[in-house]
Amino acid sequence: MERCNFTCLIGGFLIGVIVTASVCYFTRNSRDGESESLVGNTDPKKANELRGFFTSKFPQEIAGINISKQQLDAINSTITTTLQGKLDTVTGFRLYNGLSNGTATAKLVSIVYPIGIDLRFKSPNTIFYAEGFNDRFKLPCPDFCN
């Protein structure tokens, strides 16, 4: 009887280790709970269908955003200079609106901050901003994108 208890104890322990290892292996995520990003491609018909799924389920939500070439250049400069190409510490980028100066004729600027894996913006030594883009790039879609 004592031998069965010991064998059952060891067997139960091993089964627990195997089950735990299996669950950890099959549910692992890349960054603190954020699943790995997947980039796919599709045709315009399927893309419109995907947009339709979102807008029908969330009709009051912002359905898209504009990013100007200047803003993209500022993001790319943040990646290459500030982050030195190391994207494993960020999950994305936050664009803040700003003005070139305090006057009535100030131009719109877009300030880029990297967002850390903890979803807080990082405060780097060098911060890039974009200027010289059309004001429509600060408005959400719809209605301003169509």
CORZI-V88148 format. One record per pair of residues at least 24 apart in sequence whose ideal C-beta (glycine too) atoms are under 7 Angstrom apart, sorted by the first residue. I is the first residue (numbers start at 1). J is the second residue. Records with the same first field share a line. If there is no record, write none. Layout:
BEGIN
I: J, J
END
This chain:
BEGIN
31: 91, 117
32: 117
34: 91
62: 140, 141
63: 141, 142
64: 141, 145
65: 140, 141
66: 136, 137, 141, 145
67: 137
68: 130, 133, 134, 137
70: 130, 131, 132, 133
71: 95, 110, 130, 133, 137
73: 130
74: 110, 112, 128, 129, 130
75: 112
77: 128
78: 112, 114, 128
81: 126
82: 114, 124, 126
83: 114
89: 116, 117
90: 114, 115, 116, 117
91: 115, 117, 119
94: 121
97: 138
98: 129
100: 131
107: 131
108: 135, 138
END
